[in-house]
Amino acid sequence: MLAVDKNIVPIEKIYRAKEVIKEVVQETPLQYMENFSKKYQAEIYFKREDLQVVRSYKIRGAYHKICQLPAESLSRGIVCASAGNHAQGVALACQKLKVTGTIFMPITTPQQKVDQVRMFGREYADIQLIGDTYDESYQAAALFCEQQQATFVHPFDDIDVIAGQGTVGLEIINQLSGIDTIILPVGGGGLASGVASVCKQCNPNIKVIGVEPEGAPSLSQSLKNSSNTNLKFIDKFVDGAAVQRMGDLTFGFCRDLLDETHTIPEGAICCNMLTLYNENAIVVEPAGALSISALESVKDQIKGKRVVCVVSGGNNDITRMEEIKERAMFYQGLKHYFMIRFPQRAGALREFVVEVLGPEDNISHFEYSKKHNRSKGPAVVGIELSKKEDFEPLLERMKAKGFLGEYLNQKPELFQYIV
């Protein structure tokens, strides 16, 4: 049992949350994954929260929190700010409890997500599209709450929300014995706080590992600074786990309860998303692939062990697939961009294709820029390789033939305009 001076959600509170939400929340499968088990020489199981109602675990915390509110608070309405899974969870909870919910979302939110929130909330969800970012939507939501005396449901930094997310841990413990390791995605920290609280009270021998995207390491940086830290800049690609600052409550829980914390490159996450789709027919969002992507980082310590990866959500927008593929190939060293000044003579492009490119190399992107005199300027050329070992020979041929220009992969300020 964990020492009483540690931050922890009492197990009794999480058991009560399980009873509260059982009529709405599904018990999701714990699925043995043969291909991942063989690759990592371990018993790998996926906790499939992508199969949950609203396709993520967020309904657990949202529904539990709203159920704890007194009738007077409910009568003034519920408010949240989100462009993702929390918004859908709050919308469904409001619909089930017949409570009016005002849901603030950025104007930039994809229409698919707006439609999902409307579908789950029905007539009980009033969607307000305000601001270009989550922070602007949050500020609008906070002002609305102050004016209307409404109740704000935080996506993670709330003890009742955390207790609801902790029911994922209760299900895992009941579904499988002899677990050695549980791997969890960490964004705001609500899921990790709840599940780790369960593990440390039910079976403290389980190692609990938290995983963040490399571009948004709010927990890792906070642990390094020994205080909850606001990141100045984050990569928002892993939108379900990319926060500039995790909760003050959740930071305390994660600091005291997680045994390890890892950060994973966004490109590696994309590789695993494609593997899951191609080999297992599983569609996950970037945050849903975080725990799975950590297996490579811990492969030596999990050999022969029984490991559970929590797949947190499956709300992936199909329009993002091209970017996901691009990021994966970039991470694997298979996609390279150059700024090339082709000689202004006949046959230059043909020479590049025939004498510089290898037999299995492909041009995937080609775009001339225009000069003021309307003549052709340098060209941005994207090249796909079949294996990363072909890159150095390609560079040598480009240099020998006089085609080697600026390498854009190492210039993020330029690269962002291509990918």
Secondary structure, DSSP 8 states (H G I E B T S, - for coil): ---TTS----HHHHHHHHHHHTTTS----EEE-HHHHHHHTSEEEEEEGGGSGGGBTHHHHHHHHHHHS-HHHHHT-EEEE-SSHHHHHHHHHHHHHT--EEEEE-TTS-HHHHHHHHHHHGGGEEEEE--SSHHHHHHHHHHHHHHHT-EE--SSSSHHHHHHHHHHHHHHHHH-SS--EEEEE-SSSHHHHHHHHHHHHH-TTSEEEEEEETT--HHHHHHHHTS----S----SSTTT--SS--HHHHHHHHHH-SEEEEE-HHHHHHHHHHHHHHH-----GGGGHHHHGGGTTHHHHTT-EEEEEE-B----GGGHHHHHHHHHHHHT-EEEEEE---SSTTHHHHIIIIIS-TT-EEEEEEEEE-TTSSEEEEEEEEE-SSGGGHHHHHHHHHHTT---EEGGG-HHHHTTT-
